[in-house]
């Protein structure tokens, strides 16, 4: 029996369709921006609710059962019909709520200020902004649009590039005055280097154009970009900082660039990411607004 206040049938259908279309639970999780346990548990709940086995699983293969094939036909039609119903209901008006997630520093510094103009243009819409540096399960957390930074893993998620991403090696002038200006990457060996923890710990490997590499192992570490940036400005360490924060701080003198022309700066791009098959007008409008906002990055 479906709980009257929480009907997850469409979510279960979308997950099952992803499993069958991608050929497995891991691939489906990647395509949906979800975790593999979430996908497996969702399919298990669906099978339990229906009282039928929809997938035959072995250690090497996965294939729909005859019951699964019959169910998939109806599920695909139901998902398409639900999307079409929401698309056509408003008669051209954009209504409803959009859940948007973004990395904490970029979200607070750049995404949040871009939202009032979007809401003014669409008075029937509401936006929930979730700021986190964790990789969010789009389907599990019911996220409509995710802003992601860096290099995207292979996935069937739909992505729109917003702008290039560059990171700049910076420190506070007070720290440079105390330790001296480094002339080569090796000179950073005695410096306090601010480091990431959690899912972004890979950013602690700093690469240089001459092939040198420095691994940031600072005494101060955080999983929050704003905390690291604040610590950098306060003179507690050097960091490899995204340019949306670094450029304004360089212009006003709060930070100085270290080893200019020596450090690799390009680090992929910033994207708006959505689930495959999502075509609602309100979602497309938000993505289009983000694309337009960041087409010529103000920083």
URSUL-V139053 format. One record per residue. N is the residue number from 1. SS is DSSP state (A for helix, B for strand, O for the rest). PSI is psi as a letter, one per 30 degrees, with the letter a starting at -180 (none if undefined). OMEGA is omega as a letter, one per 20 degrees, with the letter a starting at -180 (999 if undefined). Layout:
N&SS&PSI&OMEGA / N&SS&PSI&OMEGA
//
This chain:
1&O&k&a / 2&O&k&r / 3&O&k&a / 4&O&f&a / 5&O&g&a / 6&O&j&a / 7&O&j&a / 8&O&g&a / 9&A&e&r / 10&A&e&r / 11&A&e&r / 12&A&e&r / 13&A&e&a / 14&A&e&a / 15&A&e&r / 16&A&e&r / 17&A&e&r / 18&A&e&r / 19&A&e&a / 20&A&e&a / 21&A&e&a / 22&A&f&r / 23&O&g&r / 24&O&l&a / 25&A&e&a / 26&A&e&r / 27&A&e&r / 28&A&e&r / 29&A&e&r / 30&A&e&a / 31&A&f&a / 32&A&f&a / 33&O&g&a / 34&O&l&r / 35&O&l&r / 36&A&e&r / 37&A&e&r / 38&A&e&a / 39&A&e&a / 40&A&e&a / 41&A&e&r / 42&A&e&r / 43&A&e&r / 44&A&e&r / 45&A&e&r / 46&A&e&r / 47&A&e&r / 48&A&e&a / 49&A&e&a / 50&A&f&a / 51&O&h&a / 52&O&k&r / 53&O&k&a / 54&O&f&a / 55&B&k&r / 56&B&k&a / 57&B&k&r / 58&O&l&r / 59&O&f&a / 60&O&f&a / 61&O&l&r / 62&B&k&r / 63&B&k&r / 64&B&k&r / 65&O&l&r / 66&A&e&r / 67&A&e&r / 68&A&e&r / 69&A&e&r / 70&A&e&a / 71&A&e&a / 72&A&e&r / 73&A&e&r / 74&A&e&a / 75&A&e&a / 76&A&e&r / 77&A&e&a / 78&A&e&r / 79&A&e&r / 80&A&e&a / 81&A&e&r / 82&A&e&r / 83&A&e&a / 84&A&e&a / 85&A&e&r / 86&A&e&a / 87&A&e&a / 88&A&f&a / 89&A&e&a / 90&O&f&r / 91&O&h&r / 92&O&f&r / 93&O&k&r / 94&O&j&a / 95&O&l&r / 96&B&a&a / 97&B&k&r / 98&B&k&r / 99&B&j&a / 100&B&k&r / 101&B&k&a / 102&B&l&r / 103&O&k&a / 104&A&e&a / 105&A&e&a / 106&A&e&r / 107&A&e&a / 108&A&e&a / 109&A&e&a / 110&A&e&a / 111&A&e&a / 112&A&e&r / 113&A&f&a / 114&A&f&a / 115&A&e&r / 116&A&e&r / 117&A&e&r / 118&A&e&a / 119&A&e&r / 120&A&e&a / 121&A&f&a / 122&O&i&a / 123&O&f&r / 124&O&f&a / 125&B&l&r / 126&B&k&r / 127&B&k&r / 128&B&k&a / 129&B&j&r / 130&B&j&a / 131&B&k&r / 132&O&k&r / 133&O&g&r / 134&O&l&r / 135&O&j&a / 136&O&k&r / 137&O&j&a / 138&O&e&a / 139&O&e&a / 140&O&e&a / 141&O&g&r / 142&O&h&r / 143&O&k&r / 144&O&e&a / 145&B&k&r / 146&B&k&r / 147&B&k&a / 148&B&k&a / 149&B&k&r / 150&B&b&r / 151&O&j&a / 152&O&k&r / 153&O&l&r / 154&O&k&a / 155&O&l&r / 156&O&g&r / 157&O&k&a / 158&B&k&a / 159&B&k&r / 160&B&k&r / 161&B&k&r / 162&B&e&r / 163&B&l&r / 164&B&l&r / 165&B&k&r / 166&B&k&r / 167&B&k&a / 168&B&k&r / 169&B&j&a / 170&B&l&r / 171&B&l&r / 172&O&k&r / 173&A&e&a / 174&A&e&r / 175&A&e&r / 176&A&e&r / 177&A&e&a / 178&A&e&a / 179&A&f&a / 180&O&l&a / 181&O&k&r / 182&O&k&r / 183&O&f&a / 184&O&l&r / 185&A&e&a / 186&A&f&a / 187&A&f&r / 188&A&f&a / 189&A&e&a / 190&A&g&a / 191&O&l&r / 192&O&k&a / 193&B&k&a / 194&O&k&a / 195&B&k&r / 196&B&k&r / 197&O&l&r / 198&A&a&a / 199&A&f&a / 200&A&g&a / 201&A&f&r / 202&A&f&r / 203&A&f&r / 204&A&f&r / 205&B&j&a / 206&B&k&a / 207&B&k&a / 208&B&l&a / 209&O&f&r / 210&O&g&r / 211&O&f&r / 212&O&l&a / 213&B&k&r / 214&B&k&r / 215&B&j&a / 216&O&j&r / 217&O&h&a / 218&O&l&r / 219&O&f&r / 220&O&k&a / 221&B&l&r / 222&B&l&r / 223&O&g&a / 224&O&k&a / 225&A&e&r / 226&A&e&r / 227&A&e&r / 228&A&e&r / 229&A&e&r / 230&A&e&r / 231&A&e&r / 232&A&e&r / 233&A&e&a / 234&O&f&r / 235&O&g&a / 236&O&f&r / 237&O&l&r / 238&B&l&r / 239&B&l&r / 240&B&j&a / 241&B&k&r / 242&B&k&a / 243&A&f&r / 244&A&f&r / 245&A&e&a / 246&A&e&a / 247&A&e&r / 248&A&e&a / 249&A&e&r / 250&A&e&a / 251&A&e&a / 252&O&g&r / 253&O&g&r / 254&O&f&r / 255&O&l&r / 256&B&l&r / 257&B&k&r / 258&O&k&r / 259&O&h&a / 260&O&k&a / 261&O&f&a / 262&O&e&a / 263&B&k&r / 264&O&k&a / 265&O&e&a / 266&B&k&a / 267&B&h&r / 268&B&b&a / 269&B&l&r / 270&B&k&a / 271&B&l&r / 272&B&k&a / 273&B&k&r / 274&B&l&r / 275&O&k&r / 276&O&k&r / 277&O&f&r / 278&O&j&a / 279&O&g&a / 280&O&k&a / 281&A&e&a / 282&A&e&r / 283&A&e&r / 284&A&e&a / 285&A&e&r / 286&A&e&r / 287&A&e&r / 288&A&e&r / 289&A&e&r / 290&A&e&r / 291&A&e&a / 292&A&e&a / 293&A&e&a / 294&A&g&r / 295&O&e&r / 296&O&j&a / 297&O&k&a / 298&O&f&a / 299&O&none&999
//
